[in-house]
């Protein structure tokens, strides 16, 4: 329980809203120190003031790309809008063109149009869950062999990992995770895809 008064050293700036939800997703430290340079303004304080991270990041701190660097497209599927937005911003800053879907039906609707190289897919969503979406995407006659699906979920039991792999998922990232680890997982899967072709 947080007490009023002076914040503890290393405590997140915000304790409600997106910051609280991202603490659940990414762990106690949140993603903020991964997104902005050391000593920079944290995303929590920016979003609290209504400033978009993509406009508040100093262009000199990180190269901001618009997806024209030749990096393959990524589809982020998460029913939690805050989680999807944090992942989108983090990967876009690194040059990936990102499309976001907030449920399984949206993901399947844009799958053929976007033709993503990687899908970051949440499992627990209303309607079509991540298991069903993974199975449908992997069974697609032309795209199924050319996509890497990374399940991103709080489910951490071995049975869940086995089910993901049986349905065709290529990798599995457990929540909470940090953003650099997620980016490395994406890079590793893209490298494996290039090596296989």
N, CA, C and O of each residue as an XYZ file, in Angstrom:
788
protein
N       0.841     -1.175      0.000
C       0.000      0.000      0.000
C       0.886      1.237      0.000
O       1.815      1.330      0.801
N       0.617      2.166     -0.867
C       1.397      3.391     -0.935
C       0.930      4.364      0.135
O      -0.267      4.513      0.382
N       1.891      5.022      0.761
C       1.566      6.022      1.772
C       1.687      7.403      1.157
O       2.433      7.615      0.201
N       0.932      8.344      1.730
C       1.061      9.722      1.266
C       2.381     10.282      1.767
O       2.985      9.752      2.700
N       2.814     11.354      1.138
C       4.072     11.958      1.536
C       5.107     11.788      0.450
O       4.779     11.677     -0.731
N       6.337     11.768      0.854
C       7.439     11.706     -0.092
C       7.523     10.316     -0.725
O       7.473      9.316     -0.008
N       7.652     10.229     -2.070
C       7.731      8.924     -2.712
C       9.061      8.241     -2.431
O      10.085      8.895     -2.232
N       9.024      6.911     -2.420
C      10.236      6.118     -2.255
C      11.131      6.300     -3.471
O      10.652      6.595     -4.566
N      12.424      6.126     -3.277
C      13.354      6.185     -4.404
C      13.036      5.045     -5.358
O      12.851      3.905     -4.932
N      12.972      5.347     -6.630
C      12.691      4.329     -7.635
C      11.223      4.021     -7.818
O      10.873      3.205     -8.672
N      10.342      4.653     -7.037
C       8.906      4.392     -7.166
C       8.395      5.024     -8.451
O       8.890      6.077     -8.852
N       7.413      4.406     -9.107
C       6.867      5.008    -10.321
C       6.202      6.341    -10.008
O       5.735      6.566     -8.892
N       6.164      7.218    -11.003
C       5.588      8.542    -10.789
C       4.087      8.493    -10.574
O       3.555      9.238     -9.752
N       3.403      7.633    -11.297
C       1.951      7.553    -11.188
C       1.572      6.211    -10.596
O       2.244      5.206    -10.829
N       0.487      6.197     -9.825
C       0.070      4.946     -9.198
C      -1.321      4.528     -9.630
O      -1.912      3.629     -9.031
N      -1.851      5.168    -10.662
C      -3.172      4.775    -11.141
C      -3.196      4.866    -12.650
O      -2.238      5.320    -13.276
N      -4.286      4.434    -13.216
C      -4.467      4.524    -14.665
C      -3.463      3.676    -15.418
O      -3.158      2.560    -14.998
N      -2.933      4.197    -16.546
C      -2.017      3.422    -17.379
C      -0.769      2.970    -16.641
O      -0.258      1.882    -16.906
N      -0.261      3.797    -15.707
C       0.950      3.404    -14.994
C       0.702      2.167    -14.147
O       1.535      1.262    -14.120
N      -0.432      2.114    -13.455
C      -0.729      0.946    -12.634
C      -0.900     -0.287    -13.516
O      -0.387     -1.360    -13.198
N      -1.625     -0.132    -14.628
C      -1.830     -1.270    -15.516
C      -0.514     -1.724    -16.131
O      -0.301     -2.924    -16.303
N       0.371     -0.795    -16.465
C       1.636     -1.203    -17.056
C       2.539     -1.848    -16.016
O       3.374     -2.681    -16.366
N       2.391     -1.481    -14.739
C       3.155     -2.167    -13.692
C       2.761     -3.631    -13.665
O       3.611     -4.500    -13.473
N       1.460     -3.917    -13.858
C       1.005     -5.303    -13.905
C       1.586     -6.006    -15.125
O       2.013     -7.157    -15.034
N       1.604     -5.328    -16.254
C       2.084     -5.927    -17.493
C       3.586     -6.117    -17.494
O       4.076     -7.189    -17.850
N       4.330     -5.085    -17.098
C       5.768     -5.103    -17.288
C       6.565     -5.335    -16.016
O       7.789     -5.449    -16.083
N       5.917     -5.408    -14.861
C       6.647     -5.584    -13.620
C       6.682     -4.280    -12.833
O       6.236     -3.239    -13.314
N       7.213     -4.351    -11.630
C       7.159     -3.218    -10.709
C       7.823     -1.965    -11.245
O       7.364     -0.862    -10.947
N       8.880     -2.094    -12.021
C       9.580     -0.920    -12.523
C       8.879     -0.260    -13.681
O       9.197      0.880    -14.020
N       7.942     -0.935    -14.293
C       7.257     -0.378    -15.452
C       8.186     -0.246    -16.638
O       9.382     -0.512    -16.522
N       7.657      0.158    -17.772
C       8.462      0.238    -18.981
C       9.177      1.566    -19.151
O       9.926      1.745    -20.111
N       8.960      2.495    -18.239
C       9.347      3.869    -18.494
C      10.838      4.055    -18.684
O      11.254      4.766    -19.598
N      11.657      3.431    -17.842
C      13.083      3.643    -18.016
C      13.584      2.988    -19.292
O      14.678      3.311    -19.756
N      12.818      2.083    -19.867
C      13.195      1.478    -21.131
C      12.827      2.374    -22.306
O      13.479      2.314    -23.348
N      11.800      3.200    -22.162
C      11.321      4.001    -23.274
C      12.104      5.300    -23.393
O      12.453      5.708    -24.501
N      12.380      5.945    -22.293
C      13.014      7.254    -22.343
C      14.423      7.192    -21.780
O      14.727      6.318    -20.968
N      15.291      8.112    -22.202
C      16.667      8.102    -21.723
C      16.749      8.342    -20.224
O      15.842      8.916    -19.623
N      17.849      7.893    -19.630
C      18.059      8.076    -18.202
C      17.976      9.561    -17.872
O      18.576     10.401    -18.543
N      17.228      9.858    -16.839
C      17.066     11.243    -16.438
C      15.973     11.962    -17.208
O      15.665     13.115    -16.908
N      15.381     11.300    -18.200
C      14.332     11.922    -19.001
C      12.999     11.878    -18.288
O      12.864     11.252    -17.237
N      12.025     12.540    -18.859
C      10.682     12.537    -18.297
C      10.073     11.169    -18.505
O      10.187     10.594    -19.588
N       9.441     10.651    -17.502
C       8.833      9.334    -17.633
C       7.501      9.425    -18.344
O       6.815     10.445    -18.279
N       7.138      8.342    -19.028
C       5.889      8.284    -19.778
C       4.693      8.564    -18.876
O       3.719      9.179    -19.310
N       4.762      8.113    -17.614
C       3.628      8.313    -16.710
C       3.329      9.793    -16.539
O       2.166     10.196    -16.560
N       4.359     10.600    -16.372
C       4.106     12.024    -16.174
C       3.612     12.664    -17.460
O       2.821     13.606    -17.413
N       4.062     12.172    -18.609
C       3.605     12.717    -19.879
C       2.146     12.384    -20.128
O       1.357     13.257    -20.490
N       1.784     11.116    -19.935
C       0.405     10.735    -20.220
C      -0.553     11.386    -19.229
O      -1.706     11.650    -19.568
N      -0.092     11.645    -18.015
C      -0.940     12.293    -17.020
C      -1.268     13.726    -17.444
O      -2.338     14.247    -17.130
N      -0.324     14.361    -18.168
C      -0.544     15.715    -18.652
C      -1.191     15.723    -20.029
O      -1.417     16.791    -20.599
N      -1.492     14.551    -20.569
C      -2.157     14.469    -21.857
C      -1.226     14.630    -23.040
O      -1.686     14.919    -24.144
N       0.084     14.449    -22.838
C       1.050     14.586    -23.923
C       1.373     13.207    -24.461
O       1.698     12.302    -23.692
N       1.291     13.035    -25.754
C       1.612     11.751    -26.370
C       3.106     11.512    -26.307
O       3.896     12.425    -26.548
N       3.499     10.283    -25.985
C       4.917      9.941    -25.890
C       5.627     10.179    -27.213
O       6.769     10.640    -27.219
N       4.982      9.876    -28.333
C       5.652     10.010    -29.618
C       6.000     11.464    -29.915
O       6.934     11.730    -30.672
N       5.259     12.419    -29.326
C       5.580     13.826    -29.527
C       6.517     14.346    -28.455
O       7.193     15.353    -28.666
N       6.572     13.683    -27.308
C       7.360     14.198    -26.201
C       8.788     13.677    -26.199
O       9.654     14.284    -25.569
N       9.062     12.579    -26.880
C      10.405     12.015    -26.902
C      11.317     12.936    -27.690
O      10.992     13.325    -28.812
N      12.450     13.287    -27.113
C      13.434     14.122    -27.790
C      13.998     13.346    -28.969
O      14.539     12.255    -28.789
N      13.879     13.892    -30.166
C      14.328     13.197    -31.373
C      15.817     12.905    -31.327
O      16.278     11.975    -31.987
N      16.575     13.672    -30.568
C      18.001     13.414    -30.465
C      18.318     12.239    -29.561
O      19.400     11.658    -29.656
N      17.383     11.877    -28.680
C      17.629     10.782    -27.746
C      17.531      9.432    -28.435
O      18.343      8.543    -28.177
N      16.562      9.272    -29.294
C      16.376      8.037    -30.050
C      16.007      8.417    -31.472
O      15.266      9.378    -31.675
N      16.502      7.691    -32.454
C      16.035      7.973    -33.813
C      14.589      7.527    -33.942
O      14.279      6.364    -33.681
N      13.713      8.411    -34.333
C      12.305      8.081    -34.500
C      12.077      7.758    -35.963
O      12.319      8.600    -36.828
N      11.614      6.548    -36.252
C      11.406      6.089    -37.616
C       9.922      6.041    -37.922
O       9.090      5.947    -37.019
N       9.610      6.105    -39.167
C       8.212      6.024    -39.581
C       7.924      4.713    -40.280
O       6.894      4.582    -40.941
N       8.809      3.744    -40.149
C       8.577      2.453    -40.771
C       9.174      2.345    -42.155
O       8.906      1.378    -42.869
N       9.992      3.330    -42.558
C      10.566      3.290    -43.889
C      11.973      2.708    -43.897
O      12.653      2.777    -44.921
N      12.420      2.147    -42.805
C      13.778      1.627    -42.695
C      13.900      0.220    -43.257
O      14.953     -0.403    -43.125
N      12.857     -0.286    -43.872
C      12.918     -1.633    -44.419
C      12.636     -2.719    -43.402
O      12.776     -3.902    -43.713
N      12.243     -2.349    -42.195
C      11.911     -3.357    -41.195
C      10.520     -3.908    -41.481
O       9.644     -3.178    -41.945
N      10.317     -5.187    -41.208
C       9.023     -5.808    -41.514
C       7.919     -5.357    -40.563
O       8.192     -4.961    -39.430
N       6.670     -5.419    -41.028
C       5.546     -4.987    -40.195
C       5.258     -5.955    -39.049
O       5.479     -7.162    -39.149
N       4.759     -5.379    -37.965
C       4.390     -6.148    -36.774
C       2.939     -5.833    -36.442
O       2.511     -4.680    -36.506
N       2.192     -6.869    -36.088
C       0.811     -6.723    -35.634
C       0.780     -6.986    -34.134
O       1.161     -8.066    -33.683
N       0.328     -6.001    -33.360
C       0.191     -6.125    -31.907
C      -1.283     -6.346    -31.612
O      -2.125     -5.533    -31.994
N      -1.601     -7.453    -30.926
C      -2.994     -7.785    -30.619
C      -3.132     -7.899    -29.104
O      -2.615     -8.833    -28.491
N      -3.835     -6.937    -28.508
C      -4.061     -6.946    -27.059
C      -5.337     -6.169    -26.782
O      -5.503     -5.050    -27.267
N      -6.235     -6.754    -26.007
C      -7.490     -6.067    -25.697
C      -7.293     -4.930    -24.704
O      -8.176     -4.084    -24.563
N      -6.164     -4.888    -24.015
C      -5.861     -3.783    -23.115
C      -5.208     -2.676    -23.948
O      -4.068     -2.812    -24.391
N      -5.937     -1.589    -24.155
C      -5.475     -0.505    -25.026
C      -4.168      0.109    -24.537
O      -3.306      0.450    -25.348
N      -4.009      0.255    -23.222
C      -2.781      0.842    -22.675
C      -1.572     -0.039    -22.972
O      -0.523      0.457    -23.384
N      -1.721     -1.343    -22.763
C      -0.622     -2.266    -23.045
C      -0.231     -2.210    -24.515
O       0.951     -2.121    -24.848
N      -1.228     -2.262    -25.391
C      -0.962     -2.235    -26.830
C      -0.271     -0.938    -27.233
O       0.632     -0.951    -28.070
N      -0.686      0.174    -26.647
C      -0.100      1.474    -26.995
C       1.349      1.580    -26.545
O       2.187      2.109    -27.276
N       1.653      1.090    -25.362
C       3.034      1.133    -24.865
C       3.938      0.290    -25.755
O       5.035      0.723    -26.111
N       3.491     -0.904    -26.117
C       4.281     -1.762    -27.004
C       4.435     -1.101    -28.370
O       5.525     -1.096    -28.943
N       3.342     -0.543    -28.889
C       3.393      0.112    -30.205
C       4.425      1.234    -30.209
O       5.264      1.303    -31.107
N       4.365      2.105    -29.216
C       5.294      3.234    -29.170
C       6.738      2.763    -29.065
O       7.621      3.297    -29.737
N       6.976      1.771    -28.229
C       8.345      1.287    -28.031
C       8.916      0.709    -29.325
O      10.063      0.988    -29.673
N       8.133     -0.086    -30.034
C       8.637     -0.704    -31.263
C       8.681      0.280    -32.428
O       9.567      0.185    -33.277
N       7.749      1.217    -32.483
C       7.790      2.226    -33.554
C       9.032      3.090    -33.452
O       9.621      3.448    -34.472
N       9.441      3.431    -32.240
C      10.650      4.229    -32.047
C      11.857      3.487    -32.611
O      12.827      4.111    -33.041
N      11.802      2.176    -32.610
C      12.889      1.362    -33.145
C      12.756      1.097    -34.641
O      13.557      0.356    -35.212
N      11.758      1.691    -35.274
C      11.655      1.635    -36.729
C      10.663      0.651    -37.300
O      10.503      0.586    -38.519
N       9.989     -0.121    -36.461
C       9.041     -1.111    -36.975
C       7.708     -0.458    -37.329
O       7.183      0.328    -36.541
N       7.154     -0.769    -38.497
C       5.785     -0.339    -38.776
C       4.825     -1.213    -37.962
O       4.879     -2.440    -38.046
N       3.960     -0.590    -37.188
C       3.097     -1.312    -36.245
C       1.636     -1.098    -36.595
O       1.208      0.016    -36.898
N       0.879     -2.186    -36.548
C      -0.575     -2.132    -36.611
C      -1.082     -2.730    -35.307
O      -0.550     -3.734    -34.832
N      -2.109     -2.116    -34.726
C      -2.667     -2.592    -33.458
C      -4.091     -3.066    -33.682
O      -4.881     -2.403    -34.355
N      -4.413     -4.220    -33.110
C      -5.784     -4.737    -33.075
C      -6.117     -5.006    -31.614
O      -5.257     -5.433    -30.844
N      -7.371     -4.753    -31.234
C      -7.746     -4.893    -29.829
C      -8.590     -6.123    -29.535
O      -9.040     -6.306    -28.404
N      -8.809     -6.962    -30.527
C      -9.483     -8.240    -30.287
C      -9.157     -9.182    -31.442
O      -8.560     -8.782    -32.441
N      -9.554    -10.415    -31.288
C      -9.236    -11.422    -32.290
C      -9.840    -11.151    -33.650
O      -9.187    -11.364    -34.671
N     -11.080    -10.684    -33.680
C     -11.726    -10.408    -34.965
C     -11.022     -9.279    -35.713
O     -10.828     -9.368    -36.926
N     -10.636     -8.215    -35.000
C      -9.882     -7.127    -35.636
C      -8.560     -7.646    -36.192
O      -8.162     -7.292    -37.302
N      -7.886     -8.483    -35.416
C      -6.594     -9.024    -35.846
C      -6.737     -9.820    -37.136
O      -5.938     -9.667    -38.059
N      -7.757    -10.668    -37.196
C      -7.965    -11.480    -38.399
C      -8.381    -10.614    -39.582
O      -8.042    -10.923    -40.724
N      -9.113     -9.533    -39.319
C      -9.561     -8.651    -40.399
C      -8.394     -7.933    -41.071
O      -8.424     -7.721    -42.283
N      -7.374     -7.557    -40.314
C      -6.242     -6.827    -40.902
C      -5.078     -7.736    -41.298
O      -4.130     -7.278    -41.936
N      -5.138     -8.994    -40.936
C      -4.028     -9.933    -41.158
C      -3.604    -10.003    -42.626
O      -2.415     -9.910    -42.931
N      -4.563    -10.166    -43.532
C      -4.224    -10.286    -44.953
C      -3.764     -8.961    -45.541
O      -2.922     -8.945    -46.439
N      -4.294     -7.866    -45.058
C      -3.921     -6.554    -45.579
C      -2.523     -6.150    -45.120
O      -1.706     -5.708    -45.927
N      -2.248     -6.301    -43.830
C      -0.974     -5.879    -43.247
C       0.151     -6.843    -43.611
O       1.289     -6.423    -43.818
N      -0.164     -8.128    -43.688
C       0.818     -9.181    -43.954
C       2.014     -9.066    -42.995
O       3.151     -8.899    -43.435
N       1.752     -9.157    -41.688
C       2.832     -8.954    -40.717
C       3.857    -10.081    -40.751
O       3.528    -11.232    -41.038
N       5.094     -9.731    -40.456
C       6.138    -10.739    -40.302
C       6.074    -11.333    -38.901
O       6.410    -12.499    -38.691
N       5.633    -10.510    -37.940
C       5.520    -10.940    -36.544
C       4.169    -10.486    -36.002
O       3.717     -9.372    -36.270
N       3.535    -11.373    -35.234
C       2.310    -11.030    -34.510
C       2.604    -11.212    -33.025
O       2.984    -12.300    -32.592
N       2.427    -10.145    -32.246
C       2.511    -10.219    -30.789
C       1.082    -10.382    -30.300
O       0.288     -9.443    -30.362
N       0.756    -11.571    -29.814
C      -0.636    -11.965    -29.611
C      -0.934    -12.280    -28.151
O      -0.373    -13.212    -27.576
N      -1.822    -11.491    -27.565
C      -2.309    -11.757    -26.210
C      -3.216    -12.982    -26.269
O      -3.876    -13.217    -27.281
N      -3.251    -13.754    -25.206
C      -4.081    -14.962    -25.197
C      -5.482    -14.665    -24.689
O      -6.464    -15.012    -25.345
N      -5.586    -14.031    -23.535
C      -6.884    -13.850    -22.890
C      -7.556    -12.577    -23.392
O      -7.258    -11.474    -22.934
N      -8.471    -12.756    -24.345
C      -9.232    -11.642    -24.913
C     -10.683    -12.074    -25.024
O     -10.964    -13.264    -25.166
N     -11.610    -11.124    -24.961
C     -13.020    -11.482    -25.164
C     -13.250    -11.896    -26.616
O     -12.510    -11.494    -27.514
N     -14.274    -12.694    -26.829
C     -14.539    -13.175    -28.193
C     -13.514    -14.233    -28.570
O     -13.240    -15.148    -27.793
N     -12.955    -14.106    -29.757
C     -11.906    -15.047    -30.172
C     -10.660    -14.796    -29.326
O     -10.104    -13.698    -29.327
N     -10.235    -15.827    -28.608
C      -9.038    -15.660    -27.791
C      -7.786    -15.868    -28.647
O      -7.872    -16.220    -29.824
N      -6.639    -15.646    -28.038
C      -5.375    -15.765    -28.756
C      -5.106    -17.152    -29.295
O      -4.473    -17.296    -30.341
N      -5.581    -18.188    -28.592
C      -5.377    -19.556    -29.078
C      -6.042    -19.733    -30.444
O      -5.430    -20.231    -31.389
N      -7.305    -19.316    -30.527
C      -8.055    -19.479    -31.778
C      -7.461    -18.613    -32.898
O      -7.354    -19.060    -34.040
N      -7.080    -17.390    -32.570
C      -6.494    -16.494    -33.573
C      -5.179    -17.069    -34.096
O      -4.920    -17.030    -35.299
N      -4.359    -17.596    -33.212
C      -3.091    -18.217    -33.616
C      -3.342    -19.366    -34.585
O      -2.697    -19.460    -35.630
N      -4.274    -20.232    -34.235
C      -4.576    -21.386    -35.090
C      -5.032    -20.937    -36.474
O      -4.570    -21.473    -37.481
N      -5.934    -19.957    -36.532
C      -6.459    -19.482    -37.816
C      -5.347    -18.835    -38.645
O      -5.244    -19.082    -39.847
N      -4.520    -18.010    -38.008
C      -3.438    -17.346    -38.744
C      -2.440    -18.351    -39.305
O      -2.003    -18.225    -40.448
N      -2.085    -19.338    -38.512
C      -1.097    -20.323    -38.961
C      -1.648    -21.245    -40.042
O      -0.879    -21.820    -40.811
N      -2.977    -21.393    -40.111
C      -3.580    -22.243    -41.143
C      -3.854    -21.489    -42.443
O      -4.326    -22.086    -43.410
N      -3.564    -20.192    -42.480
C      -3.797    -19.406    -43.693
C      -2.948    -19.995    -44.824
O      -1.759    -20.245    -44.626
N      -3.537    -20.223    -46.010
C      -2.817    -20.929    -47.072
C      -1.552    -20.229    -47.573
O      -0.602    -20.909    -47.961
N      -1.509    -18.902    -47.577
C      -0.304    -18.229    -48.077
C       0.493    -17.527    -46.986
O       1.722    -17.501    -47.051
N      -0.161    -16.966    -46.002
C       0.542    -16.194    -44.980
C       1.020    -17.033    -43.800
O       1.960    -16.644    -43.106
N       0.391    -18.167    -43.570
C       0.666    -18.966    -42.379
C       2.108    -19.388    -42.214
O       2.595    -19.493    -41.088
N       2.803    -19.633    -43.315
C       4.197    -20.081    -43.230
C       5.169    -18.913    -43.131
O       6.342    -19.110    -42.814
N       4.691    -17.695    -43.401
C       5.575    -16.530    -43.437
C       5.364    -15.576    -42.275
O       5.704    -14.397    -42.378
N       4.818    -16.055    -41.190
C       4.584    -15.198    -40.029
C       5.111    -15.892    -38.779
O       4.998    -17.109    -38.631
N       5.685    -15.098    -37.888
C       6.113    -15.601    -36.583
C       5.113    -15.073    -35.561
O       4.912    -13.865    -35.439
N       4.494    -15.985    -34.834
C       3.521    -15.591    -33.813
C       4.155    -15.774    -32.442
O       4.591    -16.865    -32.075
N       4.193    -14.677    -31.699
C       4.741    -14.678    -30.347
C       3.574    -14.447    -29.392
O       2.971    -13.374    -29.381
N       3.268    -15.450    -28.601
C       2.202    -15.324    -27.614
C       2.737    -14.486    -26.447
O       3.805    -14.772    -25.907
N       1.988    -13.457    -26.067
C       2.379    -12.558    -24.986
C       1.270    -12.638    -23.945
O       0.175    -12.115    -24.156
N       1.555    -13.296    -22.818
C       0.468    -13.603    -21.897
C       0.939    -13.761    -20.460
O       2.110    -14.034    -20.198
N       0.007    -13.587    -19.543
C       0.280    -13.822    -18.126
C       0.209    -15.307    -17.789
O       0.621    -15.713    -16.702
N      -0.305    -16.118    -18.701
C      -0.357    -17.561    -18.463
C       1.062    -18.105    -18.515
O       1.762    -17.931    -19.512
N       1.489    -18.768    -17.434
C       2.879    -19.212    -17.402
C       3.043    -20.705    -17.135
O       4.164    -21.177    -16.943
N       1.955    -21.441    -17.121
C       2.043    -22.880    -16.880
C       2.618    -23.582    -18.109
O       2.416    -23.139    -19.239
N       3.326    -24.664    -17.880
C       3.916    -25.419    -18.979
C       2.840    -25.882    -19.966
O       3.086    -25.901    -21.172
N       1.660    -26.253    -19.479
C       0.576    -26.686    -20.370
C       0.179    -25.576    -21.343
O      -0.125    -25.845    -22.505
N       0.181    -24.331    -20.868
C      -0.151    -23.203    -21.742
C       0.903    -23.025    -22.826
O       0.569    -22.770    -23.983
N       2.167    -23.158    -22.458
C       3.246    -23.037    -23.447
C       3.151    -24.159    -24.474
O       3.326    -23.935    -25.672
N       2.875    -25.356    -23.995
C       2.757    -26.500    -24.907
C       1.588    -26.299    -25.864
O       1.706    -26.581    -27.057
N       0.453    -25.810    -25.348
C      -0.701    -25.568    -26.212
C      -0.371    -24.523    -27.274
O      -0.751    -24.671    -28.436
N       0.339    -23.463    -26.870
C       0.721    -22.418    -27.833
C       1.560    -23.004    -28.959
O       1.323    -22.706    -30.130
N       2.522    -23.820    -28.620
C       3.388    -24.419    -29.639
C       2.622    -25.403    -30.514
O       2.870    -25.479    -31.718
N       1.698    -26.156    -29.930
C       0.892    -27.094    -30.717
C      -0.020    -26.370    -31.701
O      -0.332    -26.904    -32.765
N      -0.450    -25.159    -31.355
C      -1.318    -24.387    -32.248
C      -0.526    -23.639    -33.317
O      -1.107    -23.008    -34.199
N       0.800    -23.712    -33.233
C       1.632    -23.091    -34.256
C       2.388    -21.858    -33.815
O       3.112    -21.268    -34.618
N       2.245    -21.444    -32.557
C       2.999    -20.276    -32.086
C       4.491    -20.573    -32.172
O       4.922    -21.710    -31.981
N       5.262    -19.548    -32.458
C       6.703    -19.711    -32.617
C       7.479    -19.364    -31.357
O       8.615    -19.805    -31.184
N       6.878    -18.586    -30.484
C       7.570    -18.174    -29.267
C       6.525    -17.783    -28.231
O       5.333    -17.701    -28.527
N       6.997    -17.544    -27.014
C       6.097    -17.321    -25.889
C       6.785    -16.353    -24.936
O       7.891    -16.635    -24.473
N       6.165    -15.229    -24.634
C       6.714    -14.258    -23.690
C       5.721    -14.118    -22.546
O       4.538    -13.850    -22.758
N       6.224    -14.304    -21.334
C       5.361    -14.216    -20.154
C       5.286    -12.783    -19.644
O       6.293    -12.077    -19.592
N       4.069    -12.359    -19.264
C       3.888    -11.103    -18.550
C       4.100    -11.387    -17.067
O       3.684    -12.445    -16.596
N       4.715    -10.507    -16.329
C       5.288     -9.242    -16.771
C       6.614     -9.451    -17.499
O       7.331    -10.414    -17.229
N       6.931     -8.556    -18.409
C       8.194     -8.587    -19.132
C       8.682     -7.155    -19.275
O       7.927     -6.205    -19.065
N       9.962     -7.008    -19.638
C      10.422     -5.652    -19.919
C      10.500     -5.475    -21.428
O      10.647     -6.444    -22.173
N      10.402     -4.250    -21.861
C      10.333     -3.953    -23.287
C      11.595     -4.343    -24.049
O      11.476     -4.840    -25.169
N      12.807     -4.146    -23.504
C      13.983     -4.607    -24.245
C      13.969     -6.113    -24.496
O      14.405     -6.564    -25.555
N      13.474     -6.896    -23.539
C      13.375     -8.342    -23.739
C      12.389     -8.659    -24.849
O      12.648     -9.539    -25.670
N      11.266     -7.960    -24.889
C      10.292     -8.173    -25.958
C      10.912     -7.835    -27.311
O      10.742     -8.583    -28.274
N      11.632     -6.712    -27.392
C      12.275     -6.317    -28.652
C      13.298     -7.357    -29.093
O      13.400     -7.654    -30.283
N      14.057     -7.914    -28.151
C      15.037     -8.958    -28.494
C      14.338    -10.213    -28.989
O      14.833    -10.882    -29.897
N      13.196    -10.537    -28.405
C      12.427    -11.701    -28.858
C      11.948    -11.490    -30.284
O      11.997    -12.414    -31.096
N      11.486    -10.290    -30.599
C      11.066     -9.969    -31.970
C      12.252    -10.115    -32.914
O      12.132    -10.741    -33.967
N      13.400     -9.539    -32.546
C      14.592     -9.613    -33.398
C      15.031    -11.057    -33.618
O      15.385    -11.440    -34.733
N      15.006    -11.853    -32.554
C      15.405    -13.258    -32.669
C      14.487    -14.006    -33.628
O      14.958    -14.792    -34.451
N      13.195    -13.771    -33.529
C      12.249    -14.451    -34.410
C      12.402    -14.005    -35.856
O      12.270    -14.821    -36.769
N      12.677    -12.733    -36.079
C      12.920    -12.262    -37.450
C      14.190    -12.888    -38.022
O      14.232    -13.252    -39.197
N      15.224    -13.011    -37.188
C      16.468    -13.647    -37.642
C      16.231    -15.114    -37.992
O      16.764    -15.605    -38.987
N      15.439    -15.815    -37.187
C      15.117    -17.217    -37.477
C      14.324    -17.334    -38.770
O      14.516    -18.278    -39.537
N      13.439    -16.383    -39.012
C      12.639    -16.401    -40.230
C      13.528    -16.165    -41.454
O      13.365    -16.825    -42.480
N      14.468    -15.222    -41.343
C      15.393    -14.964    -42.456
C      16.270    -16.179    -42.722
O      16.517    -16.528    -43.876
N      16.742    -16.825    -41.657
C      17.613    -17.995    -41.812
C      16.883    -19.156    -42.472
O      17.489    -19.943    -43.200
N      15.586    -19.263    -42.217
C      14.803    -20.375    -42.780
C      14.448    -20.156    -44.244
O      14.112    -21.109    -44.947
N      14.518    -18.907    -44.712
C      14.103    -18.660    -46.104
C      15.257    -18.699    -47.082
O      15.056    -18.509    -48.282
